[in-house]
Amino acid sequence: MEKDINSVLGHTVTYPQNYQPDILVPIPRHTNRSRVGISTPLPFGGVDVWHAYEASCLTNSGLPTAGLLKIVVPACSPFIVESKSLKLYLNSFNMERLGRTAAEANTQMAQTVRRDLSRLLCADVAVNFFNCDAPTAPTPETDSRFSVIEDAPGAASTPISCYSESPSLLTPIDAATKTQFLKSHLLRSNCPVTSQPDWGTIYVAIEGERHVDPVSLLRYIVSLRAENHFHEEICELVFKRLQDALAPGSLSIMCRYTRRGGIDITPIRHSVPASPWDSIAATDNLTMRVDRM
């Protein structure tokens, strides 16, 4: 089951011209989870939401279709899929004739992707194909509850010199309100194989007697800047560190990474059944995009 990740990542690979499911590469989640002390049963639920913006196949008459494929992978799956292998796999549909009409072809593509990814990741993966003009729901960037921590008092003048992950930077404070909603646009980490940078916005929702000092959270997020982890691992790492530091009643983390290679990934982890981002996790719901995304 565990195919060598270096078979596609970091190498020049010929784009497949026909449907090729065997190009998909699974990555075990347990490796990083054991490294940072995340044990089973998992301390969180959640999903990884993938948006593939270059989804396309052919009708039986040869007419191309175009749209967006939304893929939702449960956090409890034992594997994630390597993003370059997923890109190559999705491109292998580009010249495949899958249905009499565009709608039929797109449905067939979504069903095939769901079958292949569910088998690869040993989990029930949800997939939906959206047309290019599909209606969208409001983006989380418009949620006024979340304050930008780099704009917090003292943030601009605080000295920052640590660019390796350091949980000791996190400073708990007494909660002044029931909940704390924070976000930062300064999230950056790096691919553990190619070292290419990954950029994003991180959202943190905390409920409990202790919250986190916003400037200390800013310094911690910046400390991820030179870390080499996959998107999903970064989200779980931040969750683990905040859970250990605060012992909150509830904790939700979302990392909205920008797209690379026509695909973006949004990992969501939460300690309670519901999270502020349930609409993003819903397979049949398409969320608006801001320019950065």
N, C-alpha and C positions, 0 to 999 in steps of 0.2 A: 504493500500500500504506500509506503513512504518513498516516493520517487526523489531522486537527487535534485535539490533546488537549483544547483548550478547547471542543470541541463538547459535552462533557458535564460535565467536571470544573469545579467552581466555579460551575455554573449550575443553576437550577431546571429539571428535566427531567420531562416527563410519563412516568409508568411505563407501559411497553408492556403492552398487554392480550393480545397474541398473540406467538408465536415471532418474534424479531427479531434475527437474527445480525448484521445490518449495524450494530447499535449498538455493537459491540465496537471498542475503540480500541487499536491497537498503539503501543508506544513503543520506539524503537530503543535498544539497549543501548550501541552504539558511542559515542554522544555523551558520556556520562559516563566511559566507560572510557578514551577518548582524553584526556579532561581530566585524569585522575589518573595517566596513564601506564601503563595496562593494555593491552598489545599482544597480537597473535596470533602464534603459538599462545597460547591463554590459559594463565596460570600456575596455573590451578586447574580442577577439575571441580566438580560439584555440581548442586543442583536448587533450585527454588523450590517449596515445598509450600504449597498453598492449601487451607484448610478453609472451605467454604461451609455454614453451619449452618442455612440456611433453604431448603434444596432441596425442591422440591415440583412435582408435576404432577398430572394427572388420569388415571384409568382410562377406558376407553371408556364405562363406565356413569356417569361423572361423579364418582366417589369420589376425593377428594384423597389423595395420598400425602405422606409427610413423612420427612425424613432429612437426612443430611449428605453433601455431595459433596466428595471429596478429589481435588485436581488437582495433578499433579506436572509441572513444566516444567523441562526440562534447561537448565543454565546456559549451554550452548553455543548456545541459540536466539538468533537475531539480534534478537528483539523480546521485550518483556514486554507484558502486557495491563494497561491502566489499570483500577484496581480498581472505580471507580464504574461504568464501562461494563460490567464483568463482572457486577456486582450487578444492573444493569438487565437485562442479557441473561438471567441466570439467572431473574429474576422474570418474564421473558416466557414461561417454561414453565408458570407457575402455573395457567393456564386451558387448557393444551393436553392433549388426550386422546391418550395415547401407547400404550396396551396394554390387553389384556383383564383382566389382573391387576395388582396393585400392583408385583409383582416384574418383570413384563414392561414396565410403564410406566417404572419406575426404570431398568431396563437400557437402554431406548430413549433416555431422557434422557441417561444417561452416555455412550452411544455418540455421540449427536448433539453433545454438548459437546466430546467428544474430537475429533471430525471438524472442528468449527468452529474450535477453538483451535489444532489442529495446522496448519490451513490459514492462520490469521491470523498465527501466530508462526513459521511456516516450520520446524517442528520436530515431533518425535514426542511429543506430550503424552499423559500417562497420566491416566485418570479412573476413579474408582470411586464408586458410590453405596452408602452405609451406612445401614441402618435405624436408627431412634432408639435401639433397645435393643441395638445391635451390641456385641459384647465388645471390650474395649480392652486394649492392652499398657501396661506401666509407663511413666510419664512420665519424661522426662529430669531433671525437677526432683528426682527421688529418687536420682539418681546421686551418691553420696557422695564421688566423686573430686574434684568441682568445689568449690572454696572461694570464698566470696563476698568479693570484693576490698574492698567497703566496710566489711567487718568485719576487715580486715587490720590489724596493729599500725601505728599512726600515721596510719591513714586518716582518722579523725574529726578530727584536729587539723591535717592538712595544709591549707595555704591554697590556695584555688581561686578563680581570678578569670577564667579563660579559657573562653569559651563559643563560640569559633569553632575549627573543626578545626585542630589543631596537632600534627603528627607529631613535632615536636621535644620534646614532653612525654614520649615513650616512652624509657625508660632500660633498656638491656640489662644483664643480670647473668649471671655465670657460673652454669651449671646445676648445682644441687646433686643433682638426681635425673634420671633418664632423661626423664621427661615432666613437664609442668606443666599442670594443669587449673584454670582460673579462670572465674568468672562474675560478672556484675553485673546487678542489677535496676534500675540507674539509666540504662539506655539510653533516650534520647529524641532524636528528630529531627523534622523537619517536612515536610509535603507541599510539594513545590516549586511547586505551583500555588495551593493554597488556604491554605497556611501552617498548616493544622491539625496539632496535635502527634500524633506516633506514639510509643507507649510499648512497651517490651519488655524482655526479658532477653537478654543476650549471653553466649555460651559460647565459650571459647577453649581449644584443646588444642594444645600445642607440644611437639615433640620435637627435641632438638638440643643443641649445646654451650652455646648461650646462650638464656636465658629472658628474660622481661620482669619488671621490678620491679613488683609488684602495685599499689603506690600510684601509680606513674607511669601504669600502664594505666588506673587509676581516673580520674586527671586527664584522660587522653586521651579516655576515653569521655564524660566530662562535657563535654569541649570540642565534642562533637557536638550539644550541646543546642540550639543555635540554627541548625544546618545544615539546609538545604533539599534533601533527597534522597529518592528512593523507597527503600523497604525494601531492595530488592535492591542498590541502589547503596551503601547504608551498609555492608552486609555485605562487599561487594567492596572498599570503601575501607579498612575495618579490616584485611582480609586483606592488601592491598597494603602498607599502612604497617608492619604487623608483619613481613611478608616482607622488606621493605627494611631494617628495623632489625635483624633477627635472623639472616637467612639460615638459617632452621631446616631440619632434615632433613625434618620434616613439620609441617604447620600446618592446623588445621581451625577454622572459624568458623561459628557458628550464631546467628542472631538470631530469637528467638521473640517476635514482636510480638503484642500484644493485638488482639482483634478490633475492627473498626469497620465498621458497616453490615452486620453479620452474617457478616463474612468476616475471617479472620486469615491472615497470610502468614509463613512461616518460611523465609527463605533460608539455604542451607547451602553453604559453599565449603570445599574441601579440596584439598591439594596431592598427595595420594596416592589410589589407587583407593578405598580404604576410609576411612570416617570413624566417629567414635563414635556417629553418629546415622543409621546405615543403616536402622534400623527405622522411623524417622520418614519417611525418603525412600521407603520401600516403599509402593506404591500400595494393596496389599491389606492393609495393616496400619493400624489406627486407634489412635492414641496417647491415653492418658488426658489429661484437662485438669485443671489446678489452678484454684482459684477466680479467680485473676487473668486467666487466659486466657479 
